[in-house]
């Protein structure tokens, strides 16, 4: 399921970049692609540097937010010609899906890393 979702998101991001390039020219498409590919690499670099001492989940959440902004812009661009009912239906389906999967993501992406960080603090205090 994770691979299918990641593939879908990747395809939507690439489709949004392609539509941006087709509608507004190569310069704007290049800026879109540079931001889309450059910002996550930059965030990953910061995460690798920070992973020595600090919790990296905070940086990963920021990187996810950047990609989410690009994803929303891509979906908006791709559904521009849809009617309002179609857009609302898509939004309802996405929100309903996220509602049912949110518990896992909160646990796996926030609670577990914070628990690991707490264990490091406890171990450091005991030595």
N, C-alpha and C positions, 0 to 999 in steps of 0.2 A: 504494500500500500504506500509506503514511504517513497519508494522509487517512482511509482506512478504519479504521485503528487508532485514530487520534485521535477519530474519530466514535464508535467503539465505546466507548472510555474515557469520553468525554463523556456518552454515553447511560447508561452504568453509574453514573456519578457522580450524574446527575440522578435516575435510578431509585432509587438509595440514599437520596437526600434526600427523595424522594416517599414512600418506604416508611417512613422515619423520622418524617416528618410524620404519616402515616396511623396509625402505631402508637402514637406518644407525644404527639401533639398539636402545635398550631401553634408553641408556644414552643420546643420542642426542634427542630422542623423549621427554625425561623427561625435558631436558633443554628448548626445544621448548614449552612444556606445561607450565613450570614454568614461562617463559617469557610471554606467551600468557595470562595466568590467573593472574600472579603476578603484572605485570606492570600496567594494568588498575586499579587493586585494590589499588596499591600504588598511582596512579594519583588521584583516587577518594578520598582517604584519605587526600591528600594534598588539593584537591578541597574543602572538607568539612571543613578543618581547615581554609583555606583562605576565605571561604564564609562569615565569620563574617565581614570582612572589605574590601576585594578585590573582583574584578570581577572574577567569576569562569569560565567564558567562555574561558579565555585564557588557563587555565589548561585543560579544556575539549578538546580544539582544539589540544593540545599536546598529550593527550591520544588518540584522534582519529588518529593522525599521526602515533603513535606506532601501533595501530591496522591496519592501512592501510599498513604499512610495512609488517606485518604478512600476510595480505590478498594478497598482491602482490606476496609474496614468496609462499603462498599456491597455487595461481592460476598458477604461473610459474611451480611449481612442478606437479600439476595435469594435465597441458597441455604439459608436456615435450615431449610426444610422438606424439603430433599433428604436422601436417605439418605447414609450414610457412604461408600458405594461411588461414588456420583455426585460427591460433593465431592472424593474422592481422584482420580477420573478427570479432573475439571476441573483440579485442581492439577497433575497429571502432564502434561496437555496444555499448560498455561501454562508450566510450567518447561521442558518440551522446546522449545517455541517460543522462549522467551527464551534458552535455551542456544545455539540456532543463530543468533540475531540479535545476540548480545551483542558479538561481535567488531566489528561495524560501529559500534555505539553507543560502545564504549570508544574507538575511533579518532576518530569524528566529534565526540564530546562532551567528550573529555578530552585526547587526544593532540594534535589539531589546535589547540585553544585554547592549550594549554601551549606548543606550538611557536611560535605567534604571539606569546605573551608573551615567550618567550625571544628572539625576533627583536627585539622592542622593547628588551629589556635590552641586547642586543649593539649595536644602533644607538645607544643612549644612551651607551654606553661609548666608542664610536668618535668621537663628536662632542665 
